[in-house]
Amino acid sequence: MAVYTQLGAEVLARLINTFDVGDLVSAKGIAEGVSNSNWLIDTTGRDGAGARFILTMYEQRTEVADLPFFLGLLDHLADHGCPVPRTIHDRDGAAYRLLDGKAVALIEFLPGVSVSAPTPAQAHAVGHTLAQLHLAVRDYPAQRANGLALTQWRELLGDCGAQGLEDIHPELGGLVARELAVLGQAWPNDLPRSIIHADLFPDNVLMLGDTVTGLIDFYFACTDITAYDVAVTHAAWCFSNDGRRFDAKVSAALLAGYEAVRPLSPAERTALPVLARGAAMRFLATRAYDWINTPADALVTRKDPMAFARRLEFYANPANAGIFTA
């Protein structure tokens, strides 16, 4: 989440009026993340008791043609009992609108906070909920190709250039070249596939205590290897933010919570080390690209690519492969 586009109070008020949610009371830009512009919206509510929503304007990485997939997925998961925010349709029944050529959507606000230092109990709950999601999407009819797969990692890192990667860290270019070659040879093609979240970081999970109250930000969701989603979530939850410290207890709890609902097959377990290397490379690539290309006036905090370079080194070390089989 971020704010790339500034909207005045009058524009926001007119926009909110197209939904049956009462009148606009306040709107606050949300600075976290790097993909879309987001605001926390408070309204009077239909009954005057007040209501809260998230307003999203889709920016650089979200195609309008993908919105029926994303927004329909939210409603599908909510209908299947997953803690996911529903889309608020406008007075004409549309799930999104166009404003100055950009699509905007209003999403249900869910209670909870994002944890910064996950406990094993919280990681277990997240693994459990992720597996529930993977089961719930089995009858979702739409599909979407992963727009940030191996080919796109190569393209993004190529766009960064050797000098750009070296400016981030002198050894980053060598690590990227080595690992892209490995992933190109070892990436599995015969594992179960499903719709995946593909971005389940702690800031995309809302919790109250050890209970998951919301999974949010589905705008990278796609059809891909199901266990890759486990690897992405593992990379996101099991390390300190800078990637220097791995938490074995959080790792074990996350995997146990997942397998309590959807046991991994032997082939999926065997593939997890290389899938985790891919997960680390995916976020290294987008962070490196954003580090170099984020507009100076955007209300957004750039994220350090080296935090995922360190994760990548960890997963690439054969001595650490046992974390996925213990």
C-alpha positions as CSV (number, residue, x, y, z in Angstrom):
1,M,0.0,0.0,0.0
2,A,1.2,3.6,-0.7
3,V,0.0,6.9,-2.0
4,Y,1.2,7.8,-5.5
5,T,-1.9,9.9,-6.5
6,Q,-3.1,12.8,-4.4
7,L,-6.9,13.3,-4.3
8,G,-8.6,16.4,-2.8
9,A,-11.4,16.3,-0.3
10,E,-14.1,17.3,-2.8
11,V,-13.0,14.5,-5.2
12,L,-13.0,11.9,-2.5
13,A,-16.4,13.0,-1.2
14,R,-17.9,12.8,-4.6
15,L,-16.3,9.3,-5.2
16,I,-17.6,8.0,-1.8
17,N,-21.0,9.3,-2.7
18,T,-21.2,6.8,-5.5
19,F,-21.3,4.0,-2.9
20,D,-24.2,3.4,-0.5
21,V,-22.0,3.9,2.6
22,G,-23.0,7.3,3.9
23,D,-21.1,10.6,3.6
24,L,-17.3,11.0,3.8
25,V,-16.0,11.9,7.3
26,S,-12.3,11.5,6.8
27,A,-9.7,10.1,4.5
28,K,-6.1,9.3,5.5
29,G,-3.4,8.2,3.1
30,I,-1.6,4.9,3.9
31,A,2.1,5.0,3.3
32,E,3.1,1.3,3.6
33,G,3.9,-0.7,0.5
34,V,4.9,0.1,-3.1
35,S,2.2,-0.8,-5.6
36,N,-1.1,1.1,-5.3
37,S,-2.5,4.3,-3.7
38,N,-4.6,3.6,-0.6
39,W,-6.6,5.6,1.9
40,L,-8.3,4.8,5.2
41,I,-11.9,6.0,4.7
42,D,-14.4,6.9,7.5
43,T,-18.0,7.6,6.6
44,T,-21.2,8.3,8.4
45,G,-22.4,4.8,7.4
46,R,-25.8,3.9,6.0
47,D,-27.5,4.2,9.4
48,G,-25.4,7.1,10.7
49,A,-23.4,4.9,13.1
50,G,-20.2,5.3,11.2
51,A,-18.3,2.9,9.0
52,R,-14.7,2.3,7.9
53,F,-13.3,1.2,4.5
54,I,-10.1,1.0,2.5
55,L,-10.1,2.9,-0.8
56,T,-7.6,1.7,-3.4
57,M,-6.5,3.4,-6.6
58,Y,-4.6,0.9,-8.8
59,E,-1.3,2.2,-10.0
60,Q,1.8,0.7,-11.6
61,R,1.6,-3.1,-11.3
62,T,-2.2,-3.7,-11.4
63,E,-4.0,-4.0,-14.7
64,V,-7.6,-3.0,-14.9
65,A,-8.4,-6.2,-16.8
66,D,-7.3,-8.2,-13.8
67,L,-9.6,-6.5,-11.3
68,P,-12.6,-8.8,-11.9
69,F,-10.3,-11.7,-10.9
70,F,-8.9,-9.9,-7.8
71,L,-12.2,-8.5,-6.5
72,G,-14.2,-11.6,-7.4
73,L,-11.6,-13.6,-5.4
74,L,-12.2,-11.5,-2.3
75,D,-15.9,-12.1,-2.4
76,H,-15.4,-15.8,-3.2
77,L,-13.1,-16.3,-0.2
78,A,-15.3,-14.4,2.1
79,D,-18.3,-16.5,1.1
80,H,-16.2,-19.6,1.9
81,G,-15.5,-18.4,5.5
82,C,-12.0,-17.1,5.0
83,P,-11.1,-13.9,6.9
84,V,-11.0,-11.7,3.8
85,P,-12.5,-8.3,3.2
86,R,-15.4,-8.1,0.8
87,T,-15.6,-5.7,-2.1
88,I,-18.1,-2.8,-1.7
89,H,-20.0,-2.5,-4.9
90,D,-21.2,0.9,-6.0
91,R,-24.9,2.0,-6.4
92,D,-24.8,0.5,-9.9
93,G,-23.5,-2.8,-8.7
94,A,-19.9,-2.3,-10.1
95,A,-17.0,-3.6,-8.1
96,Y,-14.7,-0.8,-9.2
97,R,-14.9,2.6,-10.9
98,L,-12.7,4.7,-13.1
99,L,-11.4,8.1,-11.8
100,D,-9.3,10.2,-14.2
101,G,-8.4,7.0,-16.1
102,K,-7.4,5.0,-13.0
103,A,-9.5,2.3,-11.4
104,V,-10.6,2.6,-7.8
105,A,-12.3,0.2,-5.5
106,L,-13.8,0.3,-2.0
107,I,-13.0,-2.6,0.3
108,E,-14.4,-3.7,3.6
109,F,-12.3,-2.7,6.6
110,L,-11.4,-5.6,8.9
111,P,-10.3,-5.2,12.6
112,G,-6.8,-6.3,13.7
113,V,-3.2,-5.3,13.6
114,S,-0.2,-6.5,11.7
115,V,2.5,-8.0,13.9
116,S,6.1,-6.9,13.6
117,A,7.7,-9.8,15.6
118,P,5.6,-12.9,15.0
119,T,5.4,-15.5,17.7
120,P,5.2,-19.3,16.9
121,A,1.5,-19.3,17.9
122,Q,0.8,-16.5,15.4
123,A,2.8,-18.2,12.7
124,H,0.9,-21.4,13.3
125,A,-2.4,-19.5,12.9
126,V,-1.1,-17.9,9.6
127,G,-0.1,-21.3,8.2
128,H,-3.5,-22.7,9.2
129,T,-5.3,-19.8,7.4
130,L,-3.2,-20.0,4.3
131,A,-4.0,-23.7,3.9
132,Q,-7.7,-22.8,4.4
133,L,-7.4,-20.3,1.6
134,H,-5.8,-22.9,-0.7
135,L,-8.7,-25.3,-0.1
136,A,-11.3,-22.5,-0.6
137,V,-10.1,-21.5,-4.0
138,R,-10.5,-25.0,-5.5
139,D,-13.9,-24.0,-7.0
140,Y,-13.1,-20.5,-7.9
141,P,-13.5,-20.6,-11.7
142,A,-11.1,-17.8,-12.8
143,Q,-7.4,-18.1,-13.3
144,R,-4.6,-15.6,-13.7
145,A,-1.0,-16.1,-14.8
146,N,1.7,-15.1,-12.4
147,G,3.1,-11.8,-13.7
148,L,6.1,-12.0,-11.3
149,A,7.5,-15.4,-12.1
150,L,11.0,-16.4,-13.1
151,T,10.9,-14.7,-16.5
152,Q,9.9,-11.4,-14.8
153,W,12.6,-11.7,-12.1
154,R,15.1,-11.8,-14.9
155,E,13.6,-8.8,-16.7
156,L,13.4,-6.7,-13.6
157,L,16.9,-7.4,-12.5
158,G,18.1,-6.9,-16.0
159,D,16.4,-3.5,-16.0
160,C,18.3,-2.7,-12.8
161,G,21.6,-3.2,-14.7
162,A,24.9,-4.4,-13.3
163,Q,25.8,-0.9,-12.1
164,G,22.4,-0.5,-10.4
165,L,22.8,-3.8,-8.5
166,E,26.4,-2.9,-7.6
167,D,25.2,0.5,-6.2
168,I,22.9,-1.4,-3.9
169,H,25.6,-3.8,-2.8
170,P,28.9,-4.7,-4.4
171,E,28.2,-8.4,-4.2
172,L,24.5,-8.3,-5.3
173,G,25.1,-8.8,-9.0
174,G,27.1,-12.0,-8.5
175,L,24.5,-13.5,-6.2
176,V,21.7,-12.7,-8.6
177,A,23.6,-14.2,-11.6
178,R,24.4,-17.4,-9.7
179,E,20.9,-17.9,-8.3
180,L,19.0,-17.1,-11.5
181,A,21.1,-19.8,-13.2
182,V,20.2,-22.3,-10.5
183,L,16.5,-21.5,-10.5
184,G,16.4,-21.7,-14.2
185,Q,17.6,-25.3,-14.0
186,A,15.9,-26.5,-10.8
187,W,12.4,-24.9,-10.9
188,P,9.8,-27.6,-10.6
189,N,7.1,-28.1,-13.2
190,D,5.0,-31.0,-11.9
191,L,3.7,-29.8,-8.5
192,P,0.1,-29.1,-7.6
193,R,-1.1,-25.7,-8.6
194,S,-3.9,-23.4,-7.4
195,I,-4.7,-19.7,-6.9
196,I,-2.1,-18.4,-4.4
197,H,-1.9,-15.1,-2.5
198,A,1.8,-14.7,-3.5
199,D,2.4,-11.8,-1.1
200,L,1.4,-12.9,2.4
201,F,3.7,-10.8,4.5
202,P,2.9,-9.8,8.1
203,D,1.7,-6.5,6.9
204,N,-0.9,-8.3,4.8
205,V,-2.3,-10.2,7.7
206,L,-4.4,-8.7,10.5
207,M,-4.4,-10.4,13.9
208,L,-6.0,-10.0,17.3
209,G,-3.7,-11.9,19.7
210,D,-3.1,-15.3,18.1
211,T,-6.2,-15.1,15.8
212,V,-6.1,-14.2,12.2
213,T,-8.8,-11.6,11.5
214,G,-7.9,-10.6,8.0
215,L,-5.9,-11.5,4.9
216,I,-5.5,-8.4,2.7
217,D,-3.8,-7.1,-0.4
218,F,-4.5,-9.8,-2.9
219,Y,-3.3,-7.8,-5.9
220,F,-0.5,-10.3,-6.7
221,A,-2.8,-13.3,-6.4
222,C,-2.4,-15.7,-9.4
223,T,-2.4,-19.3,-10.4
224,D,0.9,-21.0,-9.6
225,I,2.5,-23.7,-7.6
226,T,0.6,-24.0,-4.3
227,A,3.7,-24.8,-2.3
228,Y,5.4,-21.7,-3.7
229,D,2.8,-19.7,-1.6
230,V,4.0,-21.6,1.4
231,A,7.6,-20.7,0.5
232,V,6.7,-17.0,0.0
233,T,5.0,-16.9,3.4
234,H,7.9,-18.7,5.0
235,A,10.4,-16.1,3.7
236,A,8.1,-13.3,4.9
237,W,7.5,-14.6,8.4
238,C,10.5,-16.5,9.6
239,F,13.2,-13.9,9.5
240,S,14.0,-10.6,11.1
241,N,13.1,-7.7,8.8
242,D,16.7,-7.3,7.7
243,G,17.0,-11.0,6.9
244,R,19.9,-11.5,9.3
245,R,18.1,-13.7,11.8
246,F,16.1,-16.9,11.1
247,D,13.6,-18.1,13.7
248,A,13.4,-21.8,13.7
249,K,10.5,-22.0,16.1
250,V,8.4,-19.6,13.9
251,S,9.3,-21.7,10.8
252,A,8.3,-25.0,12.4
253,A,5.0,-23.5,13.7
254,L,4.1,-22.0,10.3
255,L,4.6,-25.3,8.5
256,A,2.8,-27.3,11.2
257,G,-0.2,-24.9,11.1
258,Y,-0.4,-25.3,7.3
259,E,-0.1,-29.1,7.4
260,A,-2.8,-29.3,10.0
261,V,-5.2,-28.3,7.2
262,R,-3.5,-29.3,4.0
263,P,-0.6,-31.8,4.4
264,L,2.3,-31.2,1.9
265,S,3.1,-34.1,-0.4
266,P,6.7,-35.6,-0.3
267,A,7.4,-33.9,-3.7
268,E,6.2,-30.5,-2.3
269,R,8.4,-30.9,0.7
270,T,11.4,-31.8,-1.4
271,A,10.9,-28.8,-3.6
272,L,10.5,-26.3,-0.8
273,P,14.2,-25.3,-0.6
274,V,14.3,-24.3,-4.3
275,L,10.8,-22.7,-4.0
276,A,12.1,-20.6,-1.1
277,R,15.1,-19.5,-3.1
278,G,12.7,-18.4,-5.8
279,A,10.5,-16.6,-3.2
280,A,13.5,-14.7,-2.0
281,M,14.6,-13.9,-5.5
282,R,11.1,-12.6,-6.4
283,F,11.2,-10.0,-3.6
284,L,14.8,-9.2,-4.1
285,A,14.0,-8.4,-7.8
286,T,11.0,-6.1,-7.1
287,R,12.7,-4.4,-4.2
288,A,15.8,-3.7,-6.2
289,Y,13.8,-2.3,-9.1
290,D,11.7,-0.2,-6.8
291,W,14.9,1.0,-4.9
292,I,16.2,2.4,-8.2
293,N,12.9,3.6,-9.7
294,T,10.5,4.8,-6.9
295,P,9.5,8.5,-7.6
296,A,11.2,10.9,-5.2
297,D,7.8,12.5,-4.3
298,A,5.9,9.3,-3.6
299,L,4.6,8.9,0.0
300,V,6.2,5.5,0.3
301,T,9.2,4.0,2.1
302,R,11.6,2.0,-0.1
303,K,12.4,-1.5,1.1
304,D,15.9,-2.8,1.3
305,P,16.6,-5.5,-1.3
306,M,19.5,-6.9,0.8
307,A,17.0,-8.1,3.3
308,F,16.0,-10.7,0.7
309,A,19.5,-11.2,-0.6
310,R,20.3,-12.5,2.9
311,R,17.3,-14.8,2.9
312,L,18.4,-16.1,-0.5
313,E,21.8,-16.9,0.8
314,F,20.2,-18.7,3.8
315,Y,18.0,-20.8,1.6
316,A,20.8,-21.6,-0.9
317,N,23.0,-23.0,1.9
318,P,22.6,-26.8,1.8
319,A,23.1,-26.9,5.6
320,N,19.7,-25.2,6.0
321,A,17.6,-27.5,3.8
322,G,16.6,-29.5,6.8
323,I,14.2,-26.8,8.0
324,F,11.7,-28.0,5.5
325,T,11.9,-31.7,6.4
326,A,12.3,-31.7,10.2
